[in-house]
Amino acid sequence: MRQVEEIDVPLPHPAMSDADWADCYRVEGPLSFQTAHQAAIAIVSAFPKWTYPALMLRQLVVMPFGLKGSEDKQEKIGKVGVFPIVSEEPERVVAGFDDKHLNFRIVVDLEAGQAVSLTTLIRRHNLLGSAYLQLVLPFHRAIIRSALARLRS
């Protein structure tokens, strides 16, 4: 397993200028990715197996609140796992969606094939968004750290 480090994220961030919360985790290579899109697919593929049943449960729990989640039908240019891509360049993929409680983006950056970072950006809209973020943070941290640590060259 690779060493995963947490990095400070200055706000505002170019991928979401109105974000009010952010974190970033990074792992250094050598890595075998040619593009950030390839790295993003590898990260999502490396999510712990319990992640997908947890996401399905999340969908069921939030339905009564009118939250869209990964079923958002906004026009996007593709997906990485369940996350709709909102912009893509060779060195950066930005995915995520906007909802009633919060907007979120995940940003995967590939640095010269030697490092991959995953930044999460959140804009909370209300008390539900703040509560939701606090509820999912321990799971978020565990998923991201585990997935980045499992990246192989």
C-alpha beads as a LAMMPS data file, in Angstrom:
LAMMPS data file: protein, C-alpha beads

153 atoms
152 bonds

1 atom types
1 bond types

-500.0 500.0 xlo xhi
-500.0 500.0 ylo yhi
-500.0 500.0 zlo zhi

Masses

1 110.0

Atoms # bond

1 1 1 0.000 0.000 0.000
2 1 1 1.122 3.518 -0.731
3 1 1 1.422 6.390 1.743
4 1 1 -1.578 8.760 1.480
5 1 1 -1.156 12.310 2.691
6 1 1 -3.788 14.921 3.440
7 1 1 -3.155 18.320 1.836
8 1 1 -4.641 21.711 2.694
9 1 1 -7.041 23.093 0.071
10 1 1 -7.143 26.856 -0.358
11 1 1 -10.617 28.243 -1.017
12 1 1 -11.927 29.503 -3.320
13 1 1 -11.016 26.644 -5.635
14 1 1 -11.179 26.972 -9.440
15 1 1 -13.353 23.862 -9.796
16 1 1 -16.019 25.301 -7.465
17 1 1 -15.518 28.928 -6.569
18 1 1 -18.310 29.011 -3.961
19 1 1 -17.210 25.905 -2.024
20 1 1 -17.282 26.369 1.748
21 1 1 -15.638 23.040 2.677
22 1 1 -12.822 21.047 1.087
23 1 1 -10.339 18.286 1.667
24 1 1 -7.623 16.719 -0.450
25 1 1 -5.709 13.458 -0.314
26 1 1 -2.643 12.676 -2.410
27 1 1 -0.509 9.663 -3.245
28 1 1 2.840 9.743 -5.060
29 1 1 4.009 7.240 -7.685
30 1 1 5.525 6.140 -9.968
31 1 1 2.066 5.651 -11.435
32 1 1 0.977 4.188 -14.752
33 1 1 -1.772 6.663 -15.680
34 1 1 -1.614 8.708 -18.858
35 1 1 -4.625 10.893 -17.969
36 1 1 -6.539 12.065 -14.931
37 1 1 -9.565 10.203 -16.312
38 1 1 -7.639 6.915 -16.087
39 1 1 -6.614 7.776 -12.519
40 1 1 -10.214 8.653 -11.602
41 1 1 -11.465 5.304 -12.934
42 1 1 -8.748 3.511 -10.964
43 1 1 -9.688 5.378 -7.780
44 1 1 -13.399 4.559 -8.113
45 1 1 -12.539 0.946 -8.955
46 1 1 -10.443 0.785 -5.777
47 1 1 -13.310 1.905 -3.505
48 1 1 -13.879 -0.626 -0.710
49 1 1 -16.537 -3.225 -1.567
50 1 1 -18.903 -1.905 1.125
51 1 1 -19.098 1.478 -0.640
52 1 1 -21.684 0.472 -3.256
53 1 1 -24.270 -1.028 -0.866
54 1 1 -23.758 2.083 1.305
55 1 1 -24.449 4.345 -1.711
56 1 1 -27.603 2.364 -2.528
57 1 1 -28.758 2.708 1.093
58 1 1 -28.006 6.416 0.926
59 1 1 -30.250 6.727 -2.148
60 1 1 -33.135 5.072 -0.285
61 1 1 -32.667 7.199 2.825
62 1 1 -32.513 10.553 1.022
63 1 1 -35.433 9.948 -1.390
64 1 1 -38.065 11.274 1.059
65 1 1 -36.090 14.530 1.288
66 1 1 -36.194 15.044 -2.484
67 1 1 -32.430 14.729 -2.889
68 1 1 -31.226 13.587 -6.300
69 1 1 -27.856 12.050 -5.575
70 1 1 -26.178 10.064 -8.323
71 1 1 -29.404 9.881 -10.344
72 1 1 -29.073 13.561 -11.264
73 1 1 -30.189 14.027 -14.884
74 1 1 -28.259 17.233 -15.594
75 1 1 -26.351 17.169 -18.878
76 1 1 -22.820 15.966 -18.310
77 1 1 -20.020 14.719 -20.546
78 1 1 -19.782 11.214 -19.082
79 1 1 -19.328 9.504 -15.743
80 1 1 -16.621 8.175 -13.499
81 1 1 -18.366 5.458 -11.533
82 1 1 -21.605 7.025 -10.295
83 1 1 -20.205 10.557 -10.538
84 1 1 -21.189 12.700 -13.557
85 1 1 -18.190 14.434 -15.166
86 1 1 -18.576 18.212 -15.404
87 1 1 -15.193 18.993 -16.993
88 1 1 -12.192 17.073 -18.212
89 1 1 -8.630 17.828 -19.261
90 1 1 -5.699 15.402 -19.525
91 1 1 -4.390 16.440 -16.071
92 1 1 -7.754 17.058 -14.320
93 1 1 -11.217 15.532 -14.118
94 1 1 -14.005 17.295 -12.231
95 1 1 -17.137 15.319 -11.388
96 1 1 -20.140 15.873 -9.138
97 1 1 -23.579 17.385 -9.018
98 1 1 -25.743 20.094 -7.490
99 1 1 -28.613 19.295 -5.154
100 1 1 -30.990 20.994 -2.708
101 1 1 -28.852 20.331 0.368
102 1 1 -25.368 20.766 -1.114
103 1 1 -23.304 20.914 -4.275
104 1 1 -20.223 18.757 -4.492
105 1 1 -17.312 18.181 -6.800
106 1 1 -14.537 15.645 -6.779
107 1 1 -11.396 16.765 -8.563
108 1 1 -8.807 14.206 -9.633
109 1 1 -5.465 15.727 -10.578
110 1 1 -2.616 13.824 -12.204
111 1 1 0.790 15.447 -11.763
112 1 1 3.324 14.358 -14.402
113 1 1 2.407 10.723 -13.860
114 1 1 4.069 10.874 -10.439
115 1 1 1.209 11.860 -8.113
116 1 1 -2.573 11.635 -7.968
117 1 1 -4.705 13.800 -5.741
118 1 1 -8.407 13.729 -5.054
119 1 1 -9.956 16.957 -3.834
120 1 1 -13.533 17.070 -2.572
121 1 1 -15.314 20.419 -2.679
122 1 1 -18.658 21.097 -0.991
123 1 1 -21.057 24.033 -0.967
124 1 1 -23.640 23.535 1.769
125 1 1 -27.010 25.178 1.152
126 1 1 -28.788 24.588 4.443
127 1 1 -28.819 22.777 7.769
128 1 1 -29.554 19.469 6.034
129 1 1 -26.411 19.900 3.919
130 1 1 -24.289 20.611 6.994
131 1 1 -25.753 17.652 8.885
132 1 1 -25.336 15.350 5.892
133 1 1 -21.684 16.341 5.500
134 1 1 -20.947 15.629 9.168
135 1 1 -22.694 12.253 8.893
136 1 1 -20.757 11.064 5.832
137 1 1 -17.296 12.495 6.642
138 1 1 -15.936 9.415 8.459
139 1 1 -17.017 7.190 5.542
140 1 1 -15.719 9.675 2.969
141 1 1 -12.282 9.772 4.584
142 1 1 -12.067 5.979 4.865
143 1 1 -13.132 5.444 1.236
144 1 1 -10.755 8.006 -0.254
145 1 1 -7.730 7.014 1.836
146 1 1 -8.291 3.326 1.076
147 1 1 -8.801 3.852 -2.654
148 1 1 -5.719 6.059 -3.064
149 1 1 -3.589 3.662 -1.035
150 1 1 -4.599 0.828 -3.360
151 1 1 -3.449 2.557 -6.564
152 1 1 -0.745 0.432 -8.151
153 1 1 1.903 1.357 -10.683

Bonds

1 1 1 2
2 1 2 3
3 1 3 4
4 1 4 5
5 1 5 6
6 1 6 7
7 1 7 8
8 1 8 9
9 1 9 10
10 1 10 11
11 1 11 12
12 1 12 13
13 1 13 14
14 1 14 15
15 1 15 16
16 1 16 17
17 1 17 18
18 1 18 19
19 1 19 20
20 1 20 21
21 1 21 22
22 1 22 23
23 1 23 24
24 1 24 25
25 1 25 26
26 1 26 27
27 1 27 28
28 1 28 29
29 1 29 30
30 1 30 31
31 1 31 32
32 1 32 33
33 1 33 34
34 1 34 35
35 1 35 36
36 1 36 37
37 1 37 38
38 1 38 39
39 1 39 40
40 1 40 41
41 1 41 42
42 1 42 43
43 1 43 44
44 1 44 45
45 1 45 46
46 1 46 47
47 1 47 48
48 1 48 49
49 1 49 50
50 1 50 51
51 1 51 52
52 1 52 53
53 1 53 54
54 1 54 55
55 1 55 56
56 1 56 57
57 1 57 58
58 1 58 59
59 1 59 60
60 1 60 61
61 1 61 62
62 1 62 63
63 1 63 64
64 1 64 65
65 1 65 66
66 1 66 67
67 1 67 68
68 1 68 69
69 1 69 70
70 1 70 71
71 1 71 72
72 1 72 73
73 1 73 74
74 1 74 75
75 1 75 76
76 1 76 77
77 1 77 78
78 1 78 79
79 1 79 80
80 1 80 81
81 1 81 82
82 1 82 83
83 1 83 84
84 1 84 85
85 1 85 86
86 1 86 87
87 1 87 88
88 1 88 89
89 1 89 90
90 1 90 91
91 1 91 92
92 1 92 93
93 1 93 94
94 1 94 95
95 1 95 96
96 1 96 97
97 1 97 98
98 1 98 99
99 1 99 100
100 1 100 101
101 1 101 102
102 1 102 103
103 1 103 104
104 1 104 105
105 1 105 106
106 1 106 107
107 1 107 108
108 1 108 109
109 1 109 110
110 1 110 111
111 1 111 112
112 1 112 113
113 1 113 114
114 1 114 115
115 1 115 116
116 1 116 117
117 1 117 118
118 1 118 119
119 1 119 120
120 1 120 121
121 1 121 122
122 1 122 123
123 1 123 124
124 1 124 125
125 1 125 126
126 1 126 127
127 1 127 128
128 1 128 129
129 1 129 130
130 1 130 131
131 1 131 132
132 1 132 133
133 1 133 134
134 1 134 135
135 1 135 136
136 1 136 137
137 1 137 138
138 1 138 139
139 1 139 140
140 1 140 141
141 1 141 142
142 1 142 143
143 1 143 144
144 1 144 145
145 1 145 146
146 1 146 147
147 1 147 148
148 1 148 149
149 1 149 150
150 1 150 151
151 1 151 152
152 1 152 153
